[in-house]
Amino acid sequence: MITVTRLNGEPFVLNALYIEKVQALPDTTISLANGKTYFVQESVDTIIQRSTDYYKNIGLIDLHTKVVDEDDKTN
């Protein structure tokens, strides 16, 4: 989950796993896989960084590396 801020200044938490697209139109627009769209104060780069940090925190970023390393150890 990542914390973002609505244009009116209200913070909320968003499940980064559902992010499908992030655009600057000029406001940062986050489109989710379920069709919902949110306009936030954070920049596109900030959303990308927070999402990447979240993926690392839950182990999604390094998962492929860990699986490949385990496969190498068994061969």
Sequence and secondary structure as in RCSB ss.txt:
>XXXX:A:sequence
MITVTRLNGEPFVLNALYIEKVQALPDTTISLANGKTYFVQESVDTIIQRSTDYYKNIGLIDLHTKVVDEDDKTN
>XXXX:A:secstr
 EEEEBTTS EEEE GGGEEEEEESSSEEEEETTS EEEESS HHHHHHHHHHHHHHHTSTTHHHHHHHHHHHH 
